[in-house]
Amino acid sequence: MDFAAGPPSRWVVTLRSGATIELAADGFTEHDGHALFSVLANATSEEQEQVQVIGWPVAAPTVDVLVAKVPIAEVAKIEGGEPWSSHTS
């Protein structure tokens, strides 16, 4: 399996509890009360059986693979979308 859209972006999710989650994803959508973070990947049928595929946005073998599912009710803020290389510690 490889990234179909290049390296994923960096996202930081701040929860209402104050905890933060740092994710690598191409983006996120809101669905059924959750923020769904995902990456576009080229994956064989066998590889797709090992991950949770949430969509087929373009022609095979590209699929949208779930990275994280966070309840919106728990989210205080979502920031990011920038390349990892632009982040300095």
Secondary structure by P-SEA (a helix, b strand, c coil): ccccccbbbbbbbbccccbbbbbbccccccccccbbbbbbbbccaaaaaacccccccccccbbbbbccccccccccccccccccccccc
